Each structure stands twice: as C-alpha cells, then as structure tokens.
Amino acid sequence: MQVAGPPEEPREGGPPGQAAAAGNPVQAAQGGPGAIAAQNTPAAQGAPATQGAPAAQGAPGSAGELARPAKCGGVPSLKLTMVASMLDQPTYVAGPPGDPSRLLVLEKTGIIRLIKDGAVQQAPFLDVRSRVFFPAPNAEGGLLGLAFHPDYAKNGRFWLHYSSAPRGNVVIEEWKRAAQGGDSAHPEPVRSLVDVKHGAWNHVGGMLAFGKDGYLYAAIGDSARSPSPAADLTSKLGKILRIDVDQPGKAPAGNMTSGDPMIWDYGLRNPWRFSFDRLTGDMYIGDVGQKSWEEILVERPGQGRNDYGWEAMEGTHCYPPGATCKPRGLPPAVEHPRSEAGSIIGGYVYRGAKIPCLRGRYLYGDYVTGRFFSFVWDGKAATDPVELTSALNPNGLPSSFGEDAAGEIYVVMFNTGRIYRLDPG
C-alpha cells in the first residue's frame, strides 16, 4: 500500500471481474490472490444542510458515542461472522435507518432479499427482475445499489440503481415500502431520477448514499470507452452525481455550474462503492484502476466539483503507463499497485457500538486478491495503514461492504453467496 497526499487523481480499472482490468464485482474473479507486497503493514490481531433537505442519516447517539475512546491503542481483535448464505450473486447489503432488526440484500438478477431478526425471509422484499437486464450471467450490470431516505422509518422512501435494456442504460429510481409494514415494497416505482444510455455492461458504478447535506449521491462508471467520458461535463458517465430527491429536476447549490447539473465530481473511472463517515461526513470513494493502480479517494463535506483525473491519470501516475503528462486532478488518499490489489472495493469508516476501539478506522477490500485493508484519515492524509486479511481470515472475495442501522459493518461475498458481519474477535 502506498499512502499518497490528499485526494487527487484517479486511475483506470474496474471492480471485480475482469482480468486485471475493470468492471463491477458482479463478475466472477479471474485469478487467485496476488502476492503480498513487502511494504504492507501486517494484519493486526488483538490488541451545511441545504434548505429543504432532509435530515442526514446516522447512527444513534452523540458525536462522543461515535468517536474512538481515548483509552484505545492499536487495532482490536476482529473476525467475520456469517449471517446469511445461499444467496444468488449478492451485490449489496444495507439496514433501514432506525430498524436494527432488518437488513436488505440485493441480488444481481433483481431480487431484494429481507433478513429479519437474523433469518432470510422466503418472500422477497421486492422483485424487479423484469426491469433489470444484463446480457450474460458473467456480464457486469444488474441490480447494484440501494439507498434509504434518512426518514425511511416514517416515509418508506428508497432508491435503486440498476442496469436495464437496451444497451446497459443506468437507471436510478425512487420506490416505496408497502403501507402494511416493513417486509415488502410496492411493486412499481414512484418515479425515475436518472435513465442514461451507458452503452456497455462494465464500469457501471452502482453506489447510492445520502450525505449529511440530505442529498442523494450516486456513482456511475465511465462505460470503459476510449476516450473516456469521465472528464466530459455534459455526460453523467464517470461521475459522482448529487441529487435533490424532492426536486430532482433542480440542481442543488454547489453542483457543477456548467454541463450536466447533477454532476458533483468527475474524472472517475469506475467508483463501484463509496460511503460517508457517519461522524464527520467525509466521503470515501473506491475507484477501480485499469492497468497498474487501484485507489481510495477521500473528500471533505461540501468540497465537491473535483476532478479526480481519469483518464489522464491512474492514481498519481500518468496514463497510459510510461506516458509523460502534466499531472491533472486531485490525488488519491491511498493507492495500491496491482501486486497488492486488482479491483478495489470501497468500504466504510467503522462507527458501530460493538467494537469501540475500531471507531474512526476505514475498512475496505479487493475483489481480485481477497485482501482487506484499513487506515485512519486524520483530516489531511491517510495514516496508520493496517492490513486485516489474516485477522479476518475471509472465506471468499469481498465484492461490497454495507452498514446496518447501528453502524455495524457487513461484507458481501458475491462469489460464494454469503454475507458476513464484522465482529470483535
């Protein structure tokens, strides 16, 4: 792992699936775990809201309850506990705000499974298979992202991110929980927010999440075209979008002032998973590389309209490899050479209650090598990098991470159909 300066340039590559190239963790991995680079730290074992915007989602409790206790030192002992198995190509897991008894799991083909009180329910929460499309079982695309409204407990609103026909259109739609309880959703969407021609089945992106400003953020990949549309401000591809879900036709203040009004950040290759720190509001973006470098970007709240450099840059390096260039865009917080990672999976900053001494540490993984990494962002740079692979002893390749209502972290294993929870060791 190489720790770089504040967020800068992205690189090329895509989530799990394609041979060392890009894509979403919705394809089978090719190749076994990569070699562990000598510079890696060994795994530790043991020891401004906008007017009209909804309240931000977060774990219950005060800021002090979300912070790392002062008495802590090092990384505590950790393990992965399986909570569900025999799922059909799971791509994401999330818990509804304010509801610790439920988790929703997305399956690539278009089924949303409900885990209630620790048990997978026979009846799906929602079946959107008729709307979701990808051309072959091992192709990327499918049902990829889910975000709950911060006030979901009262209004039942949520959003889905998926690929559809005819040529990999990227769709973001609003849906609603059924009135008769929390175990199912209405069978038809409320409205469409985004339906953009993508033109391919890889580099779809797929993440949705609400920021502390109450707006919905969405990641869309660049479709693997060359030249990439990532720097084209008239295109939604290769971008992080920022959307007012109550006025989706109106650009939130702070978005790009030229080009597509939904654009928040640009110059991204395939930001498969990003997340927000529940305490600080910092956004952590995992952007999959192309040939040589994988990267994690960190962005402070409200500091959007950033160029992350793709496709002129791959991490802090000129692209293509060996080219000379004038550096462009913001650099990553952390970059990994291909000897360490082949398809980076952005994770979460831990803010749960079960492992207080893990709070403030960002955990993420790699779909190709199966390795788990972590660091602490001090507001300016990534510090204290610790690899967690041997501590967690994963049984599968991490394809996504998720959070429940209490801020506990989960790991999705697409290739084995299992969901794990991060627990104290």
C-alpha positions in Angstrom: 0.0 0.0 0.0 1.3 3.5 -0.8 -0.2 6.4 1.1 -0.5 9.4 -1.0 -1.5 13.0 -0.2 -4.9 14.4 -0.1 -7.4 13.1 -2.7 -6.0 13.7 -6.2 -6.1 11.6 -9.3 -8.0 8.5 -10.1 -6.8 5.8 -12.3 -8.1 3.1 -14.5 -9.6 -0.2 -13.7 -12.9 -1.6 -12.6 -14.3 -3.6 -9.8 -14.3 -7.4 -9.5 -14.5 -9.4 -12.5 -12.3 -8.6 -15.5 -8.8 -9.9 -15.8 -6.9 -7.2 -14.1 -9.0 -4.6 -15.8 -12.2 -3.0 -14.8 -15.7 -3.8 -14.1 -18.1 -4.2 -11.1 -17.8 -7.0 -8.5 -20.7 -8.6 -10.4 -18.5 -10.9 -12.5 -16.6 -14.0 -11.4 -13.0 -13.1 -10.4 -10.2 -14.4 -12.7 -7.0 -15.4 -11.0 -6.1 -16.2 -7.4 -4.9 -13.9 -4.6 -2.0 -11.7 -5.5 1.4 -11.7 -3.8 1.6 -9.7 -0.5 3.9 -6.7 -1.1 6.7 -6.3 1.4 5.8 -2.7 2.3 2.3 -3.7 3.6 1.7 -3.4 7.3 0.9 -6.9 8.7 -2.6 -7.6 9.9 -3.2 -6.6 13.5 -4.6 -9.3 15.7 -5.6 -8.4 19.2 -4.7 -5.6 20.5 -24.1 22.7 5.9 -27.5 21.3 5.4 -29.3 22.9 2.5 -32.7 24.5 3.0 -35.4 21.9 2.4 -33.0 19.0 2.5 -34.0 16.0 4.8 -32.1 15.3 8.0 -28.9 13.3 7.5 -28.9 9.6 8.3 -26.5 8.5 11.1 -26.1 6.1 13.9 -28.0 7.0 17.1 -26.1 8.7 19.9 -23.9 11.8 20.3 -20.7 12.6 18.4 -18.9 11.4 21.5 -20.5 8.0 21.3 -19.4 7.6 17.7 -15.8 8.6 18.4 -12.9 6.3 19.3 -12.4 6.1 23.1 -9.3 7.9 24.3 -8.0 4.8 26.1 -7.8 2.7 22.9 -4.5 1.7 21.3 -3.9 -0.2 18.1 -6.4 -2.3 16.3 -8.6 -4.7 18.3 -9.0 -8.4 17.5 -11.6 -8.9 14.7 -13.5 -11.7 13.0 -16.1 -12.2 10.3 -19.4 -13.9 11.4 -21.6 -15.3 8.7 -25.2 -14.0 8.8 -26.6 -15.4 5.5 -25.7 -17.9 2.8 -27.0 -19.5 -0.4 -27.8 -16.0 -1.8 -27.9 -15.6 -5.6 -25.0 -13.4 -6.6 -25.5 -10.7 -3.8 -24.2 -7.3 -4.7 -25.0 -5.1 -1.7 -26.4 -5.1 1.9 -27.9 -2.3 4.0 -30.0 -1.8 7.0 -33.0 0.6 7.1 -32.4 3.7 9.3 -33.8 3.2 12.8 -34.6 -0.5 12.3 -31.9 -2.8 13.8 -34.0 -5.9 13.1 -33.8 -5.8 9.3 -31.3 -6.0 6.5 -32.0 -5.8 2.8 -29.7 -7.7 0.4 -29.6 -7.0 -3.4 -29.2 -9.9 -5.7 -27.7 -9.1 -9.1 -30.7 -10.6 -11.1 -33.2 -8.1 -9.5 -34.4 -9.7 -6.2 -34.2 -7.8 -2.9 -34.0 -10.3 0.0 -35.1 -9.4 3.5 -33.1 -10.6 6.5 -35.4 -10.2 9.5 -34.2 -10.9 13.1 -31.2 -12.8 11.6 -33.2 -15.0 9.2 -33.6 -14.7 5.4 -37.3 -14.5 4.7 -38.7 -16.7 2.0 -40.8 -13.9 0.4 -38.6 -11.2 -1.3 -38.9 -7.6 -0.2 -39.1 -6.7 -3.9 -38.7 -8.4 -7.2 -37.6 -6.1 -10.1 -36.2 -8.9 -12.4 -38.5 -7.7 -15.2 -36.8 -4.3 -15.2 -33.1 -5.3 -14.6 -31.1 -6.5 -17.6 -27.5 -7.7 -18.3 -26.6 -9.7 -21.4 -25.0 -12.8 -19.9 -24.5 -14.5 -16.5 -20.9 -13.4 -16.2 -21.5 -9.9 -17.6 -21.4 -6.9 -15.3 -24.5 -4.9 -14.6 -27.7 -5.9 -12.7 -29.2 -4.6 -9.5 -26.3 -2.8 -7.9 -27.3 0.0 -5.4 -29.8 0.9 -2.7 -30.3 4.0 -0.5 -32.9 4.6 2.2 -34.3 8.1 2.8 -32.9 9.4 6.1 -36.6 9.4 7.4 -37.3 6.0 5.9 -38.9 4.8 9.1 -41.8 7.3 8.6 -42.0 7.8 4.9 -40.8 4.4 3.5 -38.9 6.0 0.6 -35.9 4.3 -1.0 -33.9 4.4 -4.3 -32.4 1.7 -6.5 -29.5 1.8 -9.0 -29.6 -0.9 -11.8 -28.8 -1.6 -15.4 -31.6 -2.0 -18.0 -32.0 -2.7 -21.7 -31.4 -1.9 -24.5 -27.7 -1.1 -24.1 -26.9 -1.0 -20.4 -28.8 2.1 -19.5 -28.1 3.2 -16.0 -31.3 3.7 -14.1 -31.9 5.3 -10.7 -35.5 5.1 -9.5 -37.5 6.0 -6.4 -39.5 3.2 -4.7 -41.6 3.0 -1.6 -42.2 0.5 1.2 -45.6 -1.1 1.2 -48.0 0.5 3.7 -48.8 -2.7 5.5 -45.4 -3.0 7.2 -41.7 -3.2 6.7 -41.5 -6.6 5.0 -42.3 -5.7 1.4 -42.3 -2.8 -1.1 -44.8 -1.6 -3.7 -44.3 -3.5 -7.0 -44.0 -0.3 -9.1 -41.5 2.6 -8.8 -42.6 6.1 -7.8 -40.5 7.9 -10.4 -37.3 7.8 -12.3 -34.5 10.2 -11.4 -31.8 9.0 -13.9 -32.1 6.9 -17.1 -29.0 7.4 -19.1 -27.5 5.5 -22.0 -24.4 3.7 -20.8 -23.5 1.7 -23.9 -21.7 -1.1 -22.2 -22.0 -3.6 -19.3 -18.9 -2.8 -17.4 -17.9 0.3 -15.5 -21.5 0.8 -14.4 -20.7 2.2 -10.9 -23.7 1.3 -8.7 -23.5 3.1 -5.3 -26.2 5.3 -3.8 -26.0 7.0 -0.4 -27.3 10.1 1.3 -24.8 12.7 2.6 -25.0 14.8 5.7 -26.4 17.6 3.5 -29.5 15.5 2.9 -28.9 15.0 -0.8 -28.6 11.6 -2.7 -25.2 10.8 -4.1 -24.9 8.3 -7.0 -21.8 6.8 -8.7 -21.8 6.0 -12.4 -18.8 4.5 -14.2 -17.4 5.6 -17.5 -18.5 2.6 -19.6 -14.9 1.6 -20.4 -15.0 3.7 -23.6 -11.9 5.3 -25.0 -11.6 8.2 -24.9 -13.3 8.1 -21.6 -16.3 10.5 -21.0 -15.1 10.9 -17.3 -13.9 14.5 -18.0 -16.9 15.4 -20.2 -19.1 17.6 -18.1 -22.1 17.1 -20.5 -22.1 13.4 -19.6 -23.2 11.6 -16.4 -20.7 8.8 -17.0 -17.5 8.6 -14.9 -19.1 10.9 -12.3 -20.5 11.2 -8.8 -23.9 12.8 -9.1 -25.7 14.8 -6.3 -29.5 14.9 -6.4 -32.3 16.6 -4.5 -34.8 13.8 -4.3 -37.7 16.2 -3.7 -36.8 18.4 -6.7 -34.7 16.1 -9.0 -35.1 18.5 -11.9 -33.4 21.3 -9.9 -29.6 21.3 -9.4 -28.6 21.5 -5.7 -26.5 24.5 -4.8 -22.8 23.6 -5.1 -23.1 21.2 -8.0 -21.2 21.9 -11.2 -22.2 25.3 -12.7 -21.6 24.2 -16.3 -22.5 21.0 -18.1 -24.9 18.4 -16.5 -26.5 20.0 -13.4 -26.4 16.7 -11.4 -22.6 16.4 -11.5 -20.8 16.7 -8.2 -17.4 15.2 -9.0 -15.8 14.0 -12.3 -12.8 12.3 -13.7 -13.6 8.9 -12.2 -13.2 5.5 -13.9 -15.5 3.1 -12.0 -16.4 4.3 -8.5 -18.1 1.0 -7.6 -18.5 1.7 -3.9 -18.3 5.0 -1.9 -19.6 5.8 1.6 -19.9 8.6 4.1 -18.4 8.7 7.6 -21.4 8.9 10.0 -19.5 11.2 12.3 -17.5 13.6 10.0 -19.5 13.4 6.8 -16.2 12.7 4.8 -16.8 10.7 1.6 -14.6 7.8 0.8 -14.5 6.6 -2.8 -13.1 3.4 -4.1 -12.2 3.9 -7.8 -11.1 0.8 -9.7 -8.0 1.1 -11.7 -7.2 0.0 -15.3 -3.6 -1.3 -15.6 -1.4 -0.6 -12.7 -3.0 1.3 -9.8 -6.1 1.0 -7.5 -7.1 3.9 -5.4 -9.1 5.3 -2.5 -10.2 9.0 -2.6 -11.3 11.0 0.5 -13.4 14.1 0.1 -14.4 16.6 2.9 -18.1 17.5 3.2 -19.2 20.2 0.8 -15.9 20.1 -1.2 -17.2 18.8 -4.5 -16.7 19.8 -8.1 -13.5 17.9 -8.0 -11.6 16.5 -11.0 -10.1 13.1 -10.0 -8.0 12.9 -13.1 -9.1 9.9 -15.1 -8.2 9.1 -17.9 -5.1 11.3 -17.9 -4.0 9.9 -14.5 -4.2 6.5 -12.9 -3.6 7.2 -9.2 -0.7 9.6 -9.0 0.7 8.3 -12.3 0.4 9.3 -15.9 -1.8 7.1 -18.0 -1.1 5.1 -20.1 1.9 3.7 -18.2 5.1 5.2 -19.4 3.5 8.3 -20.8 4.6 11.7 -19.8 2.0 14.2 -18.8 1.2 17.3 -16.7 -0.5 15.9 -13.5 -4.2 16.6 -13.5 -6.8 16.3 -10.8 -6.8 15.6 -7.1 -4.6 12.7 -5.9 -5.9 9.7 -4.0 -5.5 9.3 -0.3 -4.2 5.8 -0.8 -3.1 3.9 -3.9 -2.3 0.2 -4.4 -0.1 -1.3 -7.2 -1.5 -4.3 -9.0 0.8 -6.5 -7.0 -1.4 -5.7 -4.0 -4.9 -5.2 -5.4 -6.7 -5.8 -8.7 -10.2 -4.4 -8.2 -10.7 -2.1 -5.2 -13.9 -2.3 -3.1 -14.6 0.9 -1.1 -15.9 0.2 2.4 -16.9 2.1 5.5 -15.5 4.0 8.5 -16.5 2.0 11.5 -18.8 3.9 13.9 -20.7 1.0 15.5 -21.1 0.1 19.2 -19.7 -3.5 19.3 -16.0 -2.5 18.6 -15.4 0.9 20.2 -11.7 0.8 19.6 -12.2 0.3 15.9 -14.1 3.6 15.5 -12.7 6.0 13.0 -10.8 3.4 11.0 -11.8 3.0 7.4 -12.0 -0.7 6.2 -12.0 -1.7 2.5 -11.0 -4.7 0.4 -10.1 -6.1 -3.0 -12.2 -8.4 -5.1 -9.3 -10.0 -7.0 -6.9 -10.8 -4.2 -9.4 -11.2 -1.4 -7.3 -8.9 0.8 -8.7 -6.4 3.4 -7.0 -3.1 4.2 -7.6 -0.2 6.6 -6.3 3.3 7.5 -7.3 6.3 9.6 -7.9 9.6 7.9 -6.6 12.5 10.0 -8.4 15.2 8.0 -5.4 15.7 5.7 -3.9 12.3 5.0 -4.3 8.6 5.4 -2.4 7.4 8.5 -1.7 4.1 10.3 -2.3 1.7 7.4 -3.0 -1.8 8.7 -3.8 -4.9 6.5 -6.6 -7.0 8.1 -6.6 -10.0 5.8 -5.1 -12.6 8.2 -7.0 -11.2 11.1 -10.4 -11.6 9.3 -9.5 -14.9 7.6 -12.1 -14.3 4.8 -13.8 -17.2 3.1 -14.4 -15.6 -0.3 -13.7 -12.4 -2.3 -15.2 -9.2 -0.9 -17.4 -7.6 -3.5 -19.2 -5.0 -1.4 -19.5 -3.7 2.2 -22.6 -2.4 4.0 -23.9 -0.9 7.2 -26.9 -1.7 9.4 -28.9 0.9 11.3 -26.5 0.7 14.3 -23.4 1.3 12.1 -22.1 -2.2 12.2 -20.2 -3.3 9.0 -21.1 -6.2 6.8 -19.1 -7.8 3.9 -20.7 -9.2 0.8 -19.1 -12.2 -0.9 -20.5 -12.3 -4.4 -18.7 -15.4 -5.4 -19.9 -17.6 -2.5 -23.4 -16.0 -2.0 -22.7 -15.2 1.6 -23.0 -12.1 3.9 -20.7 -11.6 6.9 -20.7 -9.2 9.8 -17.6 -7.7 11.3 -17.4 -8.7 15.0 -14.9 -8.4 17.8 -12.5 -11.4 17.7 
